Each structure stands twice: as C-alpha cells, then as structure tokens.
C-alpha cells in the first residue's frame, strides 16, 4: 500500500499539515497570551479546530498543489512542499468561513423542505 503513495504528494501533505498546525498553534498561543481565562473546553475545541484544519489543508494541498505549481511562472517558487505549507495555513483561515457557509446552506435547505 505504501508503495502506491507518490513521494511528492506525501511531502506536500506533510508540509500542509505542518502549515495548518503551525498557524493553529500560533493562534492558540496568541489566545493564551491575551490573559483571557481559557478553560479545558476551549483548549479541546482549539485542538479539534487545528486537527480539522490540518486535515482539510492536507487534502486540499495533495489535490491542488501540483496544479498550482504548474501555473506559477517563476521556477524558484514552484517548490511543492512550500506551496503545501501555505495551502495548509490558508485552510486554517478559510475553513471557519466555509463551514459557516455550509451550515447556513443546510439550514436554508432544511427550512425549504419543512424541517426545523
């Protein structure tokens, strides 16, 4: 099974995971540094957000990083792990908006079909 994995895509996925985790931990540390009271529930919720964003970043980066690299005109900027890292960090920022949109659409569909 492992022999079927493309090493380039594996590196991209690991870099995307690192990008999401680094950005997520940075956000979490920023929250701790504000001096606000952070409960265990807040910490668990933040850890789950980091994990979800990392998984989203990995799947997105493995899928689209080679296509993005193909359209970058500068050869020095076509490094797949670097692109994956930035995609992972971007997914951390974009995912809450995406999930809110999905939730709002599901609510509208439910209301349209006579649900709650």
C-alpha positions, 0 to 999 in steps of 0.5 A, a space after each residue: 500500500 505504501 508503495 502506491 503513495 507518490 513521494 511528492 504528494 506525501 511531502 506536500 501533505 506533510 508540509 500542509 499539515 505542518 502549515 495548518 498546525 503551525 498557524 493553529 498553534 500560533 493562534 492558540 498561543 496568541 489566545 493564551 497570551 491575551 490573559 483571557 481565562 481559557 478553560 479545558 473546553 476551549 483548549 479541546 475545541 482549539 485542538 479539534 479546530 487545528 486537527 480539522 484544519 490540518 486535515 482539510 489543508 492536507 487534502 486540499 494541498 495533495 489535490 491542488 498543489 501540483 496544479 498550482 505549481 504548474 501555473 506559477 511562472 517563476 521556477 524558484 517558487 514552484 517548490 511543492 512542499 512550500 506551496 503545501 505549507 501555505 495551502 495548509 495555513 490558508 485552510 486554517 483561515 478559510 475553513 471557519 468561513 466555509 463551514 459557516 457557509 455550509 451550515 447556513 446552506 443546510 439550514 436554508 435547505 432544511 427550512 425549504 423542505 419543512 424541517 426545523 
